[in-house]
């Protein structure tokens, strides 16, 4: 499968991004495990910290490959081979030799070739994959097989909004899983001060900074959107005190990046049940007139 080249190259880090040494230190533990999982809902800075980790590894001369997935990902092993070939010359040369006589390549052959070529590289190899929640279930199973067969010199870091269908319990039990979750990604008060300083808001009183962290719960996107709103609002203290999901700037984010990314059946279910203060299977079935609320609520909870 032909992979769009921009999916194999890390995007440029946006301006105003602050350094977060504590998270980079946490990611540094990936050298001791097989898989690092960065999991949190939309807007928590998963892609940004993955980009910072990529830059840190590249600056140290490590072998590191990048892959960003999208909703059209249908051949995960082909994409992984492309990412490794694009970024690691030794892997590209070994892969070309491995498939020099092959006319047709199956997924199993791609998986075997990836493991074989990676195992012959003497240096450590880091593969960073963003937006893993975009991956269809059948491809997730292939990714799981790849992770379980990785040679000891390879580590994978995944960023995802949802819990992936991977052998996480087994990896966790064997000490092969490093996890960074929503609580880790929340901005601290000090990190929020640095973020505001980078946006020329360094004069915000400490009490307002602390209130902003509480109002946004350290949510990176919320802090950035609040900062944009403060640039247009003379009474910053009042804006912070009233800052919530009812603000149009926040509602627009959820409409576009969260609700808009859901499949049609979940969008319809969410709209039909949005007035309910409490949700149960029977109540949702009654409101929607359907019988699959158990399945839909399960999917929503997992996401």
Buried (B, 14 or more C-beta within 10 A) or exposed (E): EEBEEEBBBBEEEEEEBBEBEEBBEBBBEBEEBBBBBBBBBBBBBBBBBBBBBBBBBBEEEBBBBBBBBEEEBEBBBBBBBBBBBBBBEBBBEBBEEBBEEEEEBEBEBBBBBBBEBBBEBEEBBBBBBBBBBBBEEEBBBBBBBBBBBBBEBBBBBBBBBBEBEBBBEEBBEEEBBBBBEBEBBBBEBEBBBBBBBBBEBEEBEEEBBBBBBEBBEBBBBBBBBBBEBBEEEEEBBEBBEEBEEEBEBBEEBBEEEBBEBBEEEBEBBBEBBEEEEEEEBEEBBEBBEBEBBEEBBEBBEEB
